[in-house]
Amino acid sequence: MTPHFTRFAAIDWSGAKGSRHRGIAVALCDADNAVPLLQYPDGGGVWSRRGVADWLIRTAAQAPTLFGFDFSFAPPFLDRQSYLPGEDVPDAAPAFWAYVDAICPDEDLGAASLLEQTHRRHFYFGKADGTKADYLHSRRCEAHYNAGGGGKLSTVYDAIGATQVAKASFAGMRLLHHVRPAVPVWPFDPLPYSGSLVVEIYTSIAARVAGRPKGRSKMRDAAALNDALAAVQSQPHGGPAPDDHGADAILTAAWLRSAAQRPGLWTPPALTEKIAATEGWTFGII
């Protein structure tokens, strides 16, 4: 099946507390080779997570758009047969998203309270929690990527350090719960024959495809960004380079446009029905 999307969006995400987040960047491009353009909330300024959800639903209704979000769509499940062992929580991803949304009173789809209070014992915040290695559980797609030399990905149970994805991922699960009635989410939902779709992405995959070396994925000037864009068949970005988040979103949207045309990325051999229902898969990992 040939993907039918005519627009491609990449969202660099944030799980920070508060109602507006400088760490969120949204880039959108058409199906040609024009450079992706950064998108802004109505009236300008800084994105909120709810603003991104509303923008996604509106944009999805206008044209068949493939949306990529840079957070983990579900915690690991298969190795321990639970997202939060010992807790009474759902055992399928969409139901778990609903659970996360229901128990989190945090503003703007935040989820810090889940880590810091409701399910505190499952997350590593520092040495007082014991041995960090005991928390480093991975999904099957992450283990597959690591085994292929892709590099170590963060686990959602590690809540300390600049590279942690925990708060962003659980906040993202709340967003998925709100947008899924309007837009399907792959691979929990199948690749549709028409309309829009949401997928999980990893901006470092786009950076590696574009020739950025491991450990140096960030593009801190216009020349570096445009070299990377050229490698994914995109026209250059005009003017000065945006910040790290904006550059990641621009490059990843351009990569998503070209990657979506590769049938093998939609049917990774290691993706089983059970994985698709519980843990999901990062688009681009084969």
Secondary structure, DSSP 8 states (H G I E B T S, - for coil): -----SEEEEEE----SSS--TT-EEEEEESSS---EEE--TTSS---HHHHHHHHHHHHHHS-EEEEESS-SS---TTTTSSSTTS---SSHHHHHHHHHHH---GGG--HHIIIIITGGGSB-SGGG--GGGG----HHHHHHHHTT------TTB--STT--HHHHHHHHHHHHHHTTTS-BTTTS---SSS-EEEE--HHHHHHHTT--TT-----SHHHHHHHHHHTT-----SS---HHHHHHHHHHHHHHHHTT-HHHHS-TT--HHHHHHT--BTT--
